Amino acid sequence: MKSLILTYHRVTDDDAVSHFYDVPVSRFRRQVALVAARAKGMQVVIAFDDGTADHMRAAEILAHHGLKGVFFLVLDALNQPGCLVRGDVGRLAALDQIVGSHTISHRQLPTLTDSELAFELADSRHRLEDLSGRAVTWFAPPGGHYDARSLPAARKAGYLYVRTMDWGYAPELEPGGVDRLLSTVPVLRNISERRLETILEGKAKFPGFVFKQIARRLLPAGAYARLRNWTIQSQS
């Protein structure tokens, strides 16, 4: 059985959308209602990256529908302008939302030494547990970048679930953890309700991701970034 992890970044005011990762709040409300109504035969997790200030409102919307989200927080970003504050970590837990780690510094995992990797994973988990009062079992590599060390290091640090930014459905999320990296479906500002329904039905295909990964290896950074932006928007 497969599961679905829908990943958001910012949920903005309707007149403040500025990036393809920004989803206007009115659309987000409709999407959450659709998930609540349609996600009956498959595990669905709604995730949020980076801990921006708008995520508290998103958590309240999820709680209103009886849904749980996973909020991947960067320790060093807490209390920074535009981000959640430390007190919000406990508020997320009080809304019965799940707090996950996005590391301390948001540095890409492949750039870290083994000791730095272990510290970023373990210390962020312990500090988030202190702030939330709950176990932290979810982890997301910053930028979706990982290497062969990432999953073993995360499991050693005590995480049960490691979500990447690879596109697609994830395996069933068992209570004892999943010893595989988890794929996700990014939710972008222009995703249609019909596309979201297809995703929730478990029937969606993601050919653009394979093409994007090949291009990433072959193209210069600037050309790849332009192609990535076009691919991401065309997939929604």
C-alpha positions in Angstrom: 0.0 0.0 0.0 1.3 3.4 -0.8 1.0 6.8 0.9 1.0 10.4 -0.2 3.0 13.2 1.2 1.9 16.6 -0.1 4.6 19.2 0.6 3.9 23.0 0.8 6.3 25.8 1.4 4.5 29.1 2.0 0.7 29.6 2.3 0.3 33.3 1.6 -2.4 35.9 1.6 -4.2 35.8 -1.8 -2.6 39.0 -2.9 0.9 38.1 -1.8 1.8 35.2 -4.0 5.3 35.8 -5.5 6.9 32.4 -6.1 5.7 29.2 -7.7 6.0 27.5 -4.2 3.5 30.1 -2.8 0.0 28.8 -2.4 -2.8 31.4 -1.8 -4.6 30.8 1.5 -8.1 30.6 -0.2 -6.8 27.8 -2.5 -5.1 26.1 0.4 -8.4 26.0 2.3 -10.1 24.4 -0.6 -7.3 21.9 -1.0 -7.4 20.9 2.7 -11.1 20.4 2.5 -10.6 18.2 -0.6 -8.0 16.1 1.2 -10.3 15.8 4.2 -13.2 14.7 2.0 -11.4 12.5 -0.5 -8.4 10.8 1.2 -10.1 7.7 2.4 -8.2 4.8 0.9 -4.6 6.1 1.2 -2.5 7.6 4.0 -2.1 11.3 3.3 0.4 13.5 5.1 0.5 17.3 4.5 4.0 18.6 5.1 5.5 22.1 5.3 9.1 23.1 4.9 11.3 25.9 6.5 9.0 27.1 9.3 7.8 30.4 7.9 5.4 32.5 9.9 2.4 31.6 7.7 2.6 28.0 8.9 0.8 28.7 12.1 -2.3 29.7 10.2 -1.9 26.6 8.0 -1.8 24.5 11.2 -5.0 26.1 12.4 -6.7 25.3 9.1 -5.6 21.7 9.3 -6.7 21.3 12.9 -10.1 22.7 12.0 -10.5 19.8 9.5 -9.1 17.3 12.0 -6.0 16.8 10.0 -2.3 16.6 11.1 0.5 18.2 9.2 4.3 17.7 9.6 6.1 21.0 10.0 9.8 20.7 9.2 11.6 23.4 11.2 15.1 24.9 10.9 16.4 25.7 14.4 18.5 28.7 13.5 15.6 30.3 11.6 13.2 30.4 14.6 12.7 33.9 15.9 14.1 35.3 12.6 12.0 37.8 10.5 9.3 36.0 8.5 9.7 32.8 10.5 8.0 31.0 13.4 9.2 31.9 16.9 10.3 29.4 19.5 6.9 29.5 21.3 5.2 28.5 18.1 6.8 25.0 18.3 4.7 24.3 21.4 1.6 25.8 19.8 2.0 23.4 16.8 2.1 20.5 19.2 -1.0 21.9 21.1 -2.9 21.9 17.8 -1.9 18.2 17.5 0.4 18.9 14.6 3.7 17.0 14.1 7.0 18.8 14.5 9.8 17.6 12.3 13.5 18.6 11.8 14.9 20.4 8.8 18.3 20.6 10.6 19.9 23.4 12.7 21.4 25.5 9.9 19.7 24.4 6.7 23.0 23.4 5.2 22.8 20.7 2.5 23.7 17.3 3.9 26.2 16.2 1.2 28.4 19.2 2.1 28.7 18.2 5.8 31.4 16.1 7.4 30.3 12.9 9.2 30.5 14.6 12.6 28.6 17.7 11.3 25.9 15.5 9.9 25.5 13.6 13.1 25.3 16.9 15.1 22.8 18.6 12.8 20.5 15.6 13.0 20.7 14.7 16.6 20.9 18.1 18.2 18.0 19.5 16.1 15.9 16.6 17.2 16.7 17.0 20.8 16.1 20.7 20.9 12.8 20.4 19.0 11.7 17.8 21.5 12.5 20.2 24.3 10.5 23.0 22.6 7.5 20.8 21.6 7.3 18.4 24.5 6.9 15.6 22.1 9.0 13.0 20.3 10.4 14.2 16.9 10.5 11.3 14.5 10.3 13.1 11.1 13.3 14.6 9.2 13.6 16.4 5.8 17.0 17.1 4.2 17.3 20.8 3.3 16.7 21.4 -0.4 16.0 17.7 -0.8 19.7 17.1 -1.1 21.0 13.8 0.4 23.7 11.2 -0.1 24.3 7.6 0.9 25.0 8.6 4.5 21.8 10.5 5.0 19.2 7.7 5.7 21.6 5.6 8.0 22.6 8.8 9.9 18.9 9.8 10.3 17.9 6.4 11.6 20.9 6.4 14.0 19.8 9.8 15.3 16.3 8.4 16.1 14.2 9.5 13.1 11.6 7.1 11.8 10.7 8.9 8.6 12.9 10.8 6.1 11.2 12.8 3.4 13.0 13.9 0.3 12.0 16.2 -2.5 11.9 13.3 -5.0 8.5 13.3 -6.7 6.1 10.5 -6.3 4.1 8.4 -3.9 5.7 7.0 -0.7 5.5 3.5 0.8 3.0 2.8 3.6 4.0 4.7 6.7 4.3 2.0 9.4 4.2 3.1 13.1 7.7 1.6 13.6 9.2 3.7 10.9 10.1 3.2 7.2 13.7 2.2 6.3 13.4 4.0 3.0 13.6 7.5 1.8 10.2 9.0 1.2 9.1 10.7 -2.0 6.7 13.6 -2.0 4.4 15.6 -4.3 5.2 19.3 -4.1 2.1 21.5 -4.1 2.5 24.7 -6.2 0.4 27.8 -6.6 -1.2 26.8 -9.9 -2.1 23.2 -9.2 -5.7 22.5 -10.4 -8.3 20.8 -8.2 -8.6 18.1 -10.9 -4.8 17.4 -10.7 -5.0 17.2 -6.9 -8.0 14.8 -7.2 -5.9 12.6 -9.5 -3.0 12.7 -7.1 -5.4 11.8 -4.2 -6.8 8.9 -6.2 -3.3 7.4 -6.4 -3.2 7.6 -10.2 -0.9 10.6 -10.9 2.3 10.2 -13.0 5.4 12.4 -12.6 7.4 12.1 -15.8 8.8 15.6 -15.4 10.7 14.6 -12.3 12.8 12.0 -14.2 13.5 14.5 -17.0 14.4 17.2 -14.4 16.9 14.8 -12.6 18.7 14.0 -15.9 18.9 17.7 -16.8 20.3 18.5 -13.4 23.3 16.2 -14.1 23.9 17.5 -17.6 23.1 21.2 -17.7 24.9 24.3 -16.3 23.3 25.6 -13.1 21.6 28.6 -14.7 20.1 26.6 -17.5 19.0 23.9 -15.1 17.3 26.4 -12.8 15.2 27.8 -15.7 14.3 24.3 -16.9 13.4 23.3 -13.3 11.1 26.2 -12.9 9.3 25.5 -16.1 9.1 21.7 -15.3 7.7 22.3 -11.8 5.0 24.6 -13.0 4.1 22.4 -16.0 3.6 19.4 -13.6 0.9 21.2 -11.7 
